[in-house]
């Protein structure tokens, strides 16, 4: 039986990013990872532009109080100057418009007084060269590396790429994940619940966790406790996805058929059990380039197993350099006393107080209690044995739902 850190190391040692591909840039690629440098093809801005509505002037003309200048033109954003300005002249200009030749400063409209005869009085007696001008190439120069591999695409990144004129970029593809639940006792939502049966919460939960991790889920359905059926559905997952996640059937009971079936079809098993609670009967294997995860059928155990092992693997496949899980130390917001035979991952919620972030243990009745996890955004890591933490004591915390 492996420790959690050793089991995760076994997983990550066998994960490689997917082959990058040129992808259209749209909201669908939010969260994807850039796989190649993006260079500026032009200076930005491509011309010196005004940062204010006002007047483009020569700073030397505005050294005396209440200097008066002749307005010789007007330039709106999107227009080009039609003539340079000379000493004693200025141009009415608007935010974003190009600075005319000869001008080296912009005076804000608030610091001027329009006069008759196309004249304007400059009331700003401290005009300096370059003021309120965004010089050509200030943001970037042609040939600059603007974005590097590993950049995660967010709204600002997509805006920046659009500003560079890019409609596609080389990205790591989102991993494809096939999800399979097992068990004669499971009934899908919307179907009649017969005596002795329970609802299948694993399927929808794992689909949601996969999507939240930035991967593309495909739910294969529920396999009954029949070796032939399990073999057929596993085979489908192995041929259609980068990752196969199986919930249930991975322990050592009579109807835990998954490990035997996997070995029969050539899946190499690298991890068989992990010393943790919940989630001890965890399985990890590989076949060709497909990663296979066997999670316990208990929904809470499946949830935690996905967070600790599957999510980090999906991050590497998607091109992230930091797989996680993200672990930190925070003071507990409320005391807790427990006794566990294995390291335990207890549901918790992060709280921002007057002194900073704290972690609040949630009420939880153990492995079957998925309801206790529905408001959790962290896992409080409790060591084996008798543990008592008083309010304010530091504890190890796994941060959930972070991409």
N, C-alpha and C positions, 0 to 999 in steps of 0.2 A: 504494500500500500504506500503510495507516494504522498509527500507533503504537497500542499497547493502550489508552492513556488516551483517545485521540481516537476510537477505535472504540467504547469504552464510552460516551463522551459522545453519539455518534450514536444509540446504542441508547436511553439513558435519556431523551434529548430527545423520544422518541416513546412513552414509557410513562406511562400515567395509572392511578391506583388504580381498581379495579373499584367499581361502584355498591354502597354499603352496603345491607345487608338485616337485618331483625330475625331473629335466630337463637336457637333454644333453647340454654340453657346446660347443657352436658354435657361429658364428657371429650373428645368429638370436636372441640371447638373450642379445645383447647389449642394455643397458638401463634398463634391468630388475633388480629387487631388491632381494638381498639375504635374505632368511628367517631363516637361522640357522647358528650357528658358524661353521667356517671351521678351523680345527686343522692341524698342521704340524705333519706328521707321522714319519719324520726323521729330523735330524739336517740338516741345510742348511748354508753353504755347508757341505756335509757329510764328508769332509776331508779338512785339511788346503791346500789351493791352491795358486799358484803364481799369482800375479797381473801384472807381467811384463815378457817379454822375457829376459833371462839372465842366472844367475847361482845361485843355491841354495848353501848356505855356512853356516859355523859357524861364527857368528859375531866376536867371540873372535879371529879367525884366521886373521881378516882383520883390526887389530888395528894399524899395522905398515904400513907406506907408501909403495905402490907398492908391497903388499904381493903377492906371487906366490903360486897358488894352483894347485893340480893335478885333472884333469877332469876324473872322474871314470865312468860316465854314462850319458845318455841323456834321458829326460822324456818329451814326447809330451802330449798335452791335450788328454785325453781319455785313456792314458796308466797308469800303476801303477809302482811305484819304485820297482826295483828288489833287491836292497840292501841299507843298511844305509850308511851314509858317516861318516868318522872319521876326526879327526883333521888333517889339511893339505890337505883335499880333498874337492871337490865340484862336483856338478852335473849340466850339461847343462839342462836348464828347459825353458818351454814355457808357455805363458799365459794360465791359467786355469788348468795346470797340478798339480798333487798332490806333496806336499813337501815331500822329502824323510826323513826317520827317521834320527835324528842327526842334521839336518839343522834347523836353526832358523832365517834365513834372506835370502832375494833374492837381488842380486846386478844386476842392470840393465845392459843390453848388452852394452849400451853406456859408462858405467863406467868400462870397461874391455878392455884388449888387449890380443888376442890369441897369444900364443907362441908355439914354436916347442916342440915336445915330450909330447903332451897331457897336456900342462901346460897353465894356464891363469893368467894374471897379473890383480890384482884388483886396480884400480886407485881411487876408492872411499875410502877416508881415514876416513869416518864417518859412517861406517856401524853399524846399531843398531839392536838389537834383535827385530824380528817381522816386520821389514820393508818389504813392498811390499808382505806381506802374508795376505790372507783373511782367518782368523782362522776358524776352524770347529765350526759350529753353530753361527757364527757372525750374519747372517741374521735372523735366527730363530732356536729355539730348538725344539726337538721332544715333542709334547704335547702343544706347544704354540698355543693360539688362534690367528690365522693370520687374519681372516676376521670375522666381526660380522654382525648380522642381521641389515638390513637397508643399507648395502653397495650397491651402484649402480654399476652395471657391466659396465666397460669401457674396452678399449683395454688392458690397463695395468693390470686390474683385471683378465681378461681372461688369459693373459700371466702368471700371478702369480699362478692362479689355475692350469694351465698346468704344471708349475714348481713343484707344489705339487703333481702331478700325478693324478689330478682329471679329470674325464671325464664327471661327472654329479654334480649337486649341487641342493639343495632345494631352489627354487625360488618362489616368488609370480607370478602367471600367469598374462599375459597381459589381461586387461579387454576386453570383447567382447562388441562392440557397434553397435547396429542396428540404421540405419539412414533413416528417412522417410521425404520426402517433401510432401506438399499438395497444391492444387490449380488448378482449371480448366484452369487458364491462363498460366500455365507453359509448356514449350516445352523443351525436352532434346536436348542437343547439337547434331548436325548432322541431326536433323529432320527439315522439312520445318517450317518456322515461319509464322503463319497465322495472319491476322489482329486481333488486340486486344490481342495477346499473347506476352509473354516475355520468354527469355531463363531461364532455371532452373540453376542458379549458386549455389543455396544453397546445392544441393546434392554433387557435386564435392568438394565444399569448405569445408563442414563439414566432408567429408571422409578424406580430406587432413589434417584438424585440428586434427582429431582423430588419424590418423597415426603418425603425428608429436608429439602427446602426449604420444606415446608409446603403444597405444591401437590397437585393431584389428577391423577395420571397416567392416560393411556389409551394402551395400546400398540396401534398399528394393524397391526403386523406388518412383514414385510420385502418391499420392492418389488424385483422383478427388474429387470435393466437393459433395460427396455422403456419407451419414452416414454409410451405409452398407460397402462401399469400405474402408472408413477410419477405421471402426471397425475391418475388416478382416486383414488389414495390421498392425494395432496396435497390434492385437492379435499375429500375426506372430513375431513381434519384442519382445513381452513380453515372448515368449516361446523360443527364440533363443539367447538371449543376457543378459548381466549383466546390460546394460544401453540402454535405448531407447531414441533417440533424434529425436524430431519432429519439423520440420521447417514449420511455417505457420499454420493458422487456430486456433490460441490460443487467439485472441483478443475477442471483444464483438460484432462483426458484424453478419449479418444474416448467412454468410457462414463460420463462425468460429465454426466448429463442434467439434473440438478436446476436449475441456473441458467437454462437455456433454457426448461424447462417453467414455472418460476416467472414468467418474463417473459411467456411466451405467455398465461398466465391472469391477468395484470394485477397481479402482485406488484411493488411498487416496491422496487428493490434500493438500499440505502443504504451498505452496507459489503460489499466483495468479497474483500479479503485483509487480513491483519494481520501486522505485523512481529513475530513471536513464534515460539518453538520450545518445545514442539511446538504445532501448530495454525495454521499460516500460512493454509491455504485455508478461511477462515471467511467465512460469508455472513450478512448480516442484511437483512431486508426487511419490508415491511408491506403488508397488503391490508385495506382497511376498518379494523376495529379489531383485527385479528389480527396478532400479532408472529410473524415467521418467522425461525428460526435454522437455518442450514445448518452443521453441524459436520463435520470431517473423518471419514473412515471408520476411520482408525486409532484404536483405543479410547483410548489415552492422550491423543491430541489432542482427542478428543471430551470426555473427562473434564475436561481443563483448560479447554477452550472453554466448557463448561457452567459451571464454577466462576467464571470471569472475566466472563462476559457474560450467560448465561441466569439464573443465580441472582440477580444484582442486579436484573434486570428483574422476576423473580417477586416479589421483596421489595416493589418499588414497587406492582405490581399488588395485592399483599396488604395495602397500606396502611402499610407501614413507611416511616418518613421517612429512614432511613439505608440506602441500597441496598447499600453495600459495593462491592467486596470489602474486608475489613478488612486493612489493611496496617500493619505496624509494623517496627521495627528491633530486632534481637536479635543477640547475639554467637553465633558458630558454635561448636558443641561439639566439632567435629572439623574439621581442615583439609581444604580441597578446592581442586583446581587443574583448570580446564577451559578449553577453547577453543571458542567458539561464534560463528557468523556472525550470530546474532540474539539479542535478549534471551531468556533461557531460564528456564523455570519448572521447577525441579528438585524432585522429591519430598523431603520432609523431615518430621521428627517433633519436636514440642516436648518439651523436657525441663526439669524443675524441679530445679535443683541448689542447692548451699549459698549461692551468690551470686545466685540468681534464675533466671529463665527463659533458656534457650538453645535454639538450633535445631540439630538433628543432621541433616546430609545423609544420605539413604538411598542404598544401593547401587542403581544404576539403569543399565540398558543401552540407554537411548534410547527413542525414540517407540514401538516395538512392545511395550515391556516393561510391561504393566499390573500384573504381579506386584510390581514395584517400588513401586507406588502403594498397595498394599492396606493398609499400616500408616501411610500418610502422613496427617497432620492439618495440614500446612502446605506451602507452596511456597516454596522458596528462590529469590529472583529474582536471576539472574546476568546481568550486562551482556554485550553482545557483545564479542568479542575474547578475548584471553588474560586469564583471571581466576585469581588465587590468593588464597585466604582462609586465614589461619592461625587456629588455635584462639583464641577470644576476640575476633576482629575482628568489627565490626558488619556486618550484612547486612540487606537488605530482605526481608521475609517476608510472604507472604499467608496469613492464617489461614483454614483450611478448616472446613467443617461448623459454621458459626456462623449462627444465625438471630436 
